[in-house]
């Protein structure tokens, strides 16, 4: 578990800020995308203003991928073309 209050450094993702304007019918569209290891650059940029657990920090994820050669996938949830949540995942192959 992460103590969000203890790890908050004052940065906030822009998508978390509430607009004073009411939303139009064509706004507020959520999309999700998954990218391969090449998406780690976008993940690094996202982490610059995001709240995350130590094992989800951009440097930890990049070092893990480099040290283990792991296949990585980055899942990103966006709202109005702005990232709201991003999660770096390792792909593990297992057979029964």
Secondary structure, DSSP 8 states (H G I E B T S, - for coil): ---HHHH--S---GGGS--SS---TT---EEEEEE-GGGHHHHHHHHTT----GGGSHHHHHHHHHHH--EEEEEEEEETTEEEEEEEEEE-----
